[in-house]
Amino acid sequence: MSKPLTAWIEGIGFLAPGLPDWPTARAVMRGDQAYENAPSVLPAPTILPPAERRRASRVVKLTLALGLEAAAHAGTEVAQLATVFSASGADGHNCHALCEQLAGEDRQISPTRFHNSVHNAAAGYWGIATGSMAPCQVICAYDASFGAGLLDALGQVVLDRQTTLLIAYDSEYPEPLFAKRPVPDVAGVGLLLTPERTERSLAQLTVTPSTDNAATLSEPALENLRTAIPALRALPLLRKLALGEGGDVCLDYLPPMQLSITIQPC
């Protein structure tokens, strides 16, 4: 990245343990409401046709909730949005079920299990649900996946001049995989990014590479979420947006590189 990337945020979606949506998360980050840790609550994916709704995994329910909330926040039609899906892994529960099946005597994998195992499954369900034919990118960068997704989305906004929806998310793994990848629950963030300021813009953000700052939060509960779930590396940015504050924040990226983000509220 040779020069800063700039875009405007029009909509936010959020879901995490104890924080079922962006209004709740914003209230907690503003200090208007106490944080209470609880398992993530996933809305029913009513936008899907009945057959796909029955097969929808936790990851599919999560990504639909994030994307639809961000689009609704911005008042934008979802079918026209370019999308970037970014996650540090795939569907943890589906991966666990496949491993169990392959470890047993009957190693016949169901077609539904198989097609839900691929990294772009959530993006595929998004296309089914919204009817979108817009460009879609699906990427993974382990713990740096939020930063990688943000850079990819910003590249489309800046170079192609198109509004882009970033959906960054993660899923937990059951034991014994959990011992190696201890993500505690599903969580994620949706950001609707535009190339120009509009009457719905919430803030302008400018991203540059950095190696000098530390990406931390002073609130222990939020810092625990930030470090435990890769998609929630976004929390320093979201906290600034919740408070309506301008200034600089740092987000973890591929060590030793980090992302420095300058925020200007609209």
C-alpha positions, 0 to 999 in steps of 0.5 A: 500500500503506497498511499493512504486509502480513504472512504466513508462509512455509511452503515455498521452491523455488529454481533458478538457475545453479549452484543447482539447488534450495533445499537447495543454495542454502541451503548456499551462502548459509550458507557450508557449500558453495562457489558454482560457477557453471554453467548452470541444470539443469531437471528433466524435467516428469514431472507433465505428460501425455506430449503436453504434456511433449514441448511443455514449454518451458524456462519451463514446466519451470522454473515447475513445478520451483519450484512443486512444490519449494515445495509439497513443502517445505511438505507441501501439496497443489498442486491446492488452491493459489491461485497468482501467476506473475510474470516480467519477460518471457515465454519467451525462446527461443520469442520468438526462434523466432517472430521468426526465423519472421516474418523469413523467407519462410515466416511460418506460425506453428505453433499450439504456438509461438503458444500458448507465446508468451503471458505466461500459458503457464506458468500454463496448464501448471501448471493442466494438470499439477496439475489446479488450479482455484484462483485464478491471477494472472499479472503482469509489472513488468519488473525489479520483477516479484518485488516486484510478485508478492510484493505480489500474493500477500500481498494475497490472503493478507491479504485473502482469507485463503487460502494462496497460492503465488508463482512468480517466474521469468525466462528468457534470450533468445538473440542478437540479443535478448540484446544488449537484454535480457541475462538470462543463464539461467533462474532463479526462486523459489517461496514458499508463503505462509499467512495464519496460523502453523502447525507448518510455518511457517519465518518471518513476513514483514512488507512495507512500502514504503521509499525509504531503503535499498539492496538489495545482497548482500556476496557478489559471486557472489550479488550478480551473480545478484541484479542479472542476473536480475530474479526473483533480486531476492529473494536478500536475503530468501532469504539471511536465511531460509537463515541462520535470521536475523531482521531487516530486508532491502530488495528492489528495486521500482519506482524510487524505491520499494523494499520493506522486509521484516521477517523473524521466524524461527519 
